[in-house]
Amino acid sequence: MEAAFSIRIILRQGGERMTLNAYRDEARDFMGAIGAPGEGPEPKIAWLDEEFRLLKGAVSANEPDKIRHQIYDMLFLLFELSADYGFDLDGEWAPGRRRKGKKYLGAPAKQRFSPALPPRKGRLPRVNGSPS
């Protein structure tokens, strides 16, 4: 199974745009390939707490490489949790966007976010020309 997993990853990294569910499936396949037991959500929540602690330290120290790494680690754990529960993340994205727009922007339910929105207070400055 490891060989199939490696091939799938190489094919996906060939510039193809991946959906949230594809990342969820990648996390599920990886966990299967390494023979990870179905330990339930509790250990993953504890690991998320630890990764968040490390992320806060990296942000405080303004270490972009470590910030990027911690964000990846946290995303992977979230994708694992999504796989454990069989959540449809792509299906949740549009309703979640509408809820956020309505809650924070007072926007009509169908309004999409605009990339021209001003940054929220407290955001990190741009690092190496990319948005934080």
Backbone as CSV, one residue per row, in Angstrom:
resi,resn,N_x,N_y,N_z,CA_x,CA_y,CA_z,C_x,C_y,C_z
1,MET,0.817,-1.189,0.000,0.000,0.000,0.000,0.864,1.258,0.000
2,GLU,2.045,1.233,0.585,2.894,2.421,0.615,3.259,2.882,-0.783
3,ALA,3.551,1.955,-1.687,3.918,2.342,-3.046,2.760,3.066,-3.734
4,ALA,1.550,2.563,-3.570,0.386,3.211,-4.175,0.191,4.598,-3.599
5,PHE,0.404,4.748,-2.305,0.255,6.058,-1.665,1.278,7.028,-2.245
6,SER,2.537,6.607,-2.373,3.579,7.475,-2.904,3.278,7.910,-4.328
7,ILE,2.797,7.001,-5.138,2.467,7.325,-6.528,1.338,8.336,-6.569
8,ARG,0.323,8.143,-5.769,-0.817,9.056,-5.744,-0.371,10.467,-5.363
9,ILE,0.532,10.576,-4.394,1.022,11.882,-3.951,1.781,12.556,-5.085
10,ILE,2.644,11.837,-5.767,3.409,12.407,-6.876,2.471,12.902,-7.961
11,LEU,1.454,12.129,-8.302,0.518,12.550,-9.327,-0.242,13.801,-8.910
12,ARG,-0.619,13.916,-7.658,-1.368,15.070,-7.181,-0.512,16.322,-7.143
13,GLN,0.786,16.177,-6.969,1.642,17.343,-6.874,2.053,17.864,-8.243
14,GLY,1.569,17.283,-9.308,1.932,17.693,-10.653,1.208,18.942,-11.120
15,GLY,0.849,19.834,-10.227,0.190,21.067,-10.603,-1.325,20.979,-10.570
16,GLU,-1.854,19.805,-10.313,-3.309,19.629,-10.238,-3.833,20.318,-8.980
17,ARG,-4.943,21.005,-9.134,-5.558,21.682,-7.993,-6.332,20.651,-7.169
18,MET,-6.062,20.616,-5.871,-6.709,19.629,-5.010,-7.835,20.275,-4.217
19,THR,-8.886,19.527,-3.999,-10.003,19.985,-3.185,-9.710,19.677,-1.718
20,LEU,-10.506,20.249,-0.835,-10.351,19.943,0.584,-10.571,18.462,0.835
21,ASN,-11.561,17.877,0.164,-11.814,16.446,0.344,-10.649,15.605,-0.167
22,ALA,-9.930,16.082,-1.185,-8.755,15.348,-1.667,-7.662,15.346,-0.599
23,TYR,-7.474,16.474,0.079,-6.500,16.512,1.173,-6.951,15.622,2.330
24,ARG,-8.245,15.622,2.614,-8.792,14.740,3.658,-8.496,13.284,3.302
25,ASP,-8.723,12.932,2.037,-8.487,11.559,1.589,-6.998,11.208,1.623
26,GLU,-6.154,12.184,1.297,-4.713,11.961,1.365,-4.294,11.646,2.802
27,ALA,-4.832,12.398,3.759,-4.520,12.146,5.171,-5.011,10.755,5.572
28,ARG,-6.224,10.385,5.146,-6.766,9.052,5.449,-5.873,7.968,4.852
29,ASP,-5.467,8.142,3.589,-4.625,7.142,2.927,-3.271,7.024,3.618
30,PHE,-2.710,8.150,4.026,-1.423,8.131,4.715,-1.541,7.367,6.027
31,MET,-2.596,7.654,6.786,-2.770,6.967,8.060,-2.920,5.460,7.839
32,GLY,-3.616,5.076,6.785,-3.732,3.654,6.459,-2.401,3.054,6.045
33,ALA,-1.617,3.808,5.254,-0.332,3.311,4.754,0.661,3.077,5.882
34,ILE,0.593,3.872,6.946,1.538,3.686,8.052,0.957,2.768,9.132
35,GLY,-0.250,2.274,8.886,-0.863,1.359,9.840,-1.250,2.022,11.143
36,ALA,-1.608,3.306,11.072,-1.996,4.026,12.289,-3.312,3.475,12.818
37,PRO,-3.353,3.186,14.104,-4.593,2.659,14.681,-5.672,3.734,14.740
38,GLY,-6.913,3.318,14.756,-8.030,4.243,14.899,-8.194,4.621,16.354
39,GLU,-7.345,5.520,16.823,-7.320,5.842,18.247,-8.404,6.799,18.694
40,GLY,-9.191,7.305,17.755,-10.241,8.246,18.126,-9.726,9.667,18.121
41,PRO,-10.592,10.618,18.413,-10.213,12.029,18.293,-9.352,12.572,19.433
42,GLU,-9.392,11.984,20.609,-8.711,12.567,21.763,-7.215,12.800,21.548
43,PRO,-6.458,11.811,21.054,-5.021,12.081,20.834,-4.793,13.190,19.809
44,LYS,-5.618,13.243,18.780,-5.445,14.280,17.762,-5.706,15.663,18.344
45,ILE,-6.674,15.762,19.224,-6.948,17.044,19.874,-5.753,17.447,20.739
46,ALA,-5.169,16.500,21.444,-3.981,16.787,22.260,-2.822,17.222,21.368
47,TRP,-2.658,16.550,20.214,-1.588,16.928,19.289,-1.849,18.321,18.715
48,LEU,-3.112,18.636,18.417,-3.452,19.979,17.930,-3.093,21.041,18.977
49,ASP,-3.367,20.747,20.242,-2.986,21.673,21.313,-1.480,21.919,21.298
50,GLU,-0.704,20.843,21.165,0.756,20.969,21.146,1.217,21.745,19.908
51,GLU,0.650,21.423,18.748,1.033,22.122,17.515,0.661,23.601,17.607
52,PHE,-0.477,23.914,18.225,-0.885,25.304,18.380,0.071,26.052,19.309
53,ARG,0.514,25.386,20.358,1.493,25.986,21.269,2.773,26.306,20.492
54,LEU,3.215,25.384,19.654,4.420,25.609,18.846,4.195,26.721,17.819
55,LEU,2.992,26.779,17.251,2.662,27.843,16.300,2.725,29.206,16.977
56,LYS,2.147,29.314,18.165,2.178,30.591,18.889,3.619,31.015,19.163
57,GLY,4.463,30.064,19.517,5.875,30.381,19.753,6.569,30.853,18.489
58,ALA,6.270,30.206,17.375,6.879,30.601,16.099,6.407,31.986,15.670
59,VAL,5.129,32.289,15.899,4.603,33.616,15.561,5.261,34.666,16.448
60,SER,5.338,34.391,17.736,5.971,35.339,18.672,7.422,35.604,18.293
61,ALA,8.114,34.583,17.808,9.519,34.720,17.425,9.672,35.198,15.979
62,ASN,8.536,35.393,15.274,8.531,35.821,13.869,9.424,34.926,13.014
63,GLU,9.151,33.609,13.067,9.909,32.614,12.306,9.007,32.019,11.220
64,PRO,8.969,32.642,10.029,8.051,32.228,8.968,8.133,30.744,8.590
65,ASP,9.344,30.185,8.527,9.458,28.763,8.163,8.787,27.863,9.192
66,LYS,8.972,28.191,10.462,8.336,27.405,11.524,6.833,27.634,11.545
67,ILE,6.395,28.861,11.278,4.954,29.146,11.208,4.325,28.290,10.124
68,ARG,4.935,28.319,8.938,4.420,27.542,7.801,4.348,26.050,8.147
69,HIS,5.407,25.546,8.786,5.447,24.122,9.150,4.336,23.780,10.152
70,GLN,4.146,24.629,11.157,3.114,24.348,12.169,1.718,24.416,11.555
71,ILE,1.503,25.343,10.649,0.203,25.410,9.976,-0.039,24.112,9.203
72,TYR,0.989,23.621,8.500,0.850,22.350,7.778,0.498,21.218,8.747
73,ASP,1.243,21.128,9.844,0.985,20.054,10.809,-0.449,20.111,11.334
74,MET,-0.913,21.321,11.630,-2.281,21.463,12.158,-3.315,21.118,11.093
75,LEU,-3.084,21.572,9.874,-4.015,21.229,8.793,-4.089,19.719,8.591
76,PHE,-2.929,19.058,8.607,-2.929,17.610,8.405,-3.734,16.917,9.499
77,LEU,-3.555,17.349,10.742,-4.334,16.761,11.835,-5.829,17.026,11.662
78,LEU,-6.181,18.213,11.204,-7.597,18.513,10.952,-8.147,17.656,9.820
79,PHE,-7.339,17.426,8.789,-7.781,16.542,7.710,-7.934,15.103,8.216
80,GLU,-7.054,14.677,9.122,-7.204,13.343,9.732,-8.526,13.241,10.487
81,LEU,-8.833,14.253,11.290,-10.103,14.251,12.027,-11.287,14.209,11.067
82,SER,-11.203,14.982,10.009,-12.278,14.985,9.007,-12.448,13.608,8.389
83,ALA,-11.341,12.940,8.126,-11.406,11.587,7.569,-12.008,10.617,8.579
84,ASP,-11.622,10.750,9.854,-12.165,9.872,10.894,-13.697,9.951,10.946
85,TYR,-14.207,11.157,10.761,-15.654,11.362,10.845,-16.356,11.286,9.492
86,GLY,-15.583,11.189,8.410,-16.172,11.115,7.080,-16.835,12.418,6.649
87,PHE,-16.306,13.549,7.111,-16.910,14.842,6.786,-16.650,15.234,5.338
88,ASP,-17.633,15.869,4.731,-17.520,16.433,3.391,-17.100,17.891,3.543
89,LEU,-15.802,18.144,3.477,-15.292,19.498,3.688,-15.653,20.430,2.538
90,ASP,-15.653,19.900,1.314,-16.030,20.733,0.170,-17.490,21.165,0.300
91,GLY,-18.324,20.255,0.760,-19.736,20.567,0.943,-19.968,21.569,2.063
92,GLU,-19.060,21.636,3.020,-19.189,22.573,4.141,-18.679,23.965,3.789
93,TRP,-17.821,24.075,2.785,-17.158,25.340,2.512,-18.143,26.451,2.129
94,ALA,-19.025,26.212,1.166,-19.961,27.267,0.722,-20.908,27.690,1.851
95,PRO,-21.542,26.760,2.565,-22.394,27.193,3.686,-21.592,27.924,4.769
96,GLY,-20.367,27.472,5.029,-19.526,28.142,6.021,-19.182,29.560,5.585
97,ARG,-18.886,29.729,4.307,-18.588,31.059,3.778,-19.789,31.977,3.935
98,ARG,-20.975,31.455,3.638,-22.189,32.271,3.792,-22.404,32.661,5.259
99,ARG,-22.223,31.708,6.174,-22.395,32.015,7.602,-21.404,33.084,8.054
100,LYS,-20.153,32.957,7.630,-19.146,33.950,8.006,-19.497,35.316,7.437
101,GLY,-19.912,35.352,6.180,-20.281,36.625,5.565,-21.419,37.290,6.305
102,LYS,-22.408,36.491,6.644,-23.570,37.035,7.353,-23.185,37.488,8.762
103,LYS,-22.381,36.686,9.454,-22.019,36.982,10.840,-21.068,38.174,10.944
104,TYR,-20.026,38.196,10.115,-18.983,39.195,10.279,-19.101,40.391,9.351
105,LEU,-19.758,40.209,8.230,-19.854,41.305,7.272,-21.262,41.860,7.171
106,GLY,-22.223,41.181,7.792,-23.610,41.592,7.661,-24.080,41.473,6.230
107,ALA,-23.406,40.612,5.473,-23.687,40.477,4.050,-24.852,39.539,3.808
108,PRO,-25.526,39.706,2.680,-26.560,38.733,2.307,-25.956,37.330,2.238
109,ALA,-26.777,36.331,2.483,-26.306,34.947,2.572,-25.562,34.485,1.322
110,LYS,-25.884,35.004,0.144,-25.253,34.516,-1.085,-23.992,35.290,-1.461
111,GLN,-23.678,36.363,-0.742,-22.508,37.164,-1.096,-21.230,36.376,-0.866
112,ARG,-20.311,36.477,-1.804,-19.011,35.822,-1.671,-18.016,36.795,-1.069
113,PHE,-16.970,36.238,-0.443,-15.916,37.088,0.077,-15.163,37.711,-1.072
114,SER,-14.699,38.915,-0.872,-13.920,39.623,-1.878,-12.458,39.602,-1.471
115,PRO,-11.542,39.345,-2.419,-10.126,39.389,-2.050,-9.678,40.794,-1.673
116,ALA,-10.518,41.794,-1.935,-10.162,43.176,-1.628,-10.554,43.575,-0.205
117,LEU,-11.064,42.643,0.586,-11.434,42.971,1.959,-10.206,43.437,2.726
118,PRO,-10.374,44.428,3.598,-9.217,44.873,4.384,-8.811,43.790,5.375
119,PRO,-7.519,43.737,5.749,-7.086,42.725,6.719,-7.714,42.980,8.078
120,ARG,-7.964,41.880,8.809,-8.484,42.015,10.169,-7.397,42.576,11.062
121,LYS,-7.804,43.236,12.131,-6.841,43.764,13.090,-6.039,42.614,13.679
122,GLY,-4.754,42.866,13.918,-3.906,41.871,14.560,-3.300,40.866,13.609
123,ARG,-3.512,41.020,12.304,-2.916,40.076,11.359,-1.420,40.311,11.266
124,LEU,-0.694,39.258,10.964,0.743,39.376,10.764,1.016,40.187,9.503
125,PRO,2.110,40.906,9.460,2.462,41.614,8.233,2.839,40.619,7.147
126,ARG,2.850,41.075,5.926,3.273,40.201,4.823,4.719,39.789,5.030
127,VAL,5.005,38.526,4.695,6.354,37.997,4.831,6.795,37.532,3.457
128,ASN,7.914,38.020,2.994,8.451,37.659,1.679,7.452,37.900,0.567
129,GLY,6.645,38.949,0.663,5.715,39.306,-0.392,4.456,38.488,-0.455
130,SER,4.252,37.526,0.443,3.031,36.720,0.406,2.130,37.131,1.557
131,PRO,0.793,37.013,1.349,-0.117,37.382,2.445,0.080,36.494,3.649
132,SER,-0.115,37.045,4.824,0.031,36.251,6.047,-1.205,35.421,6.282
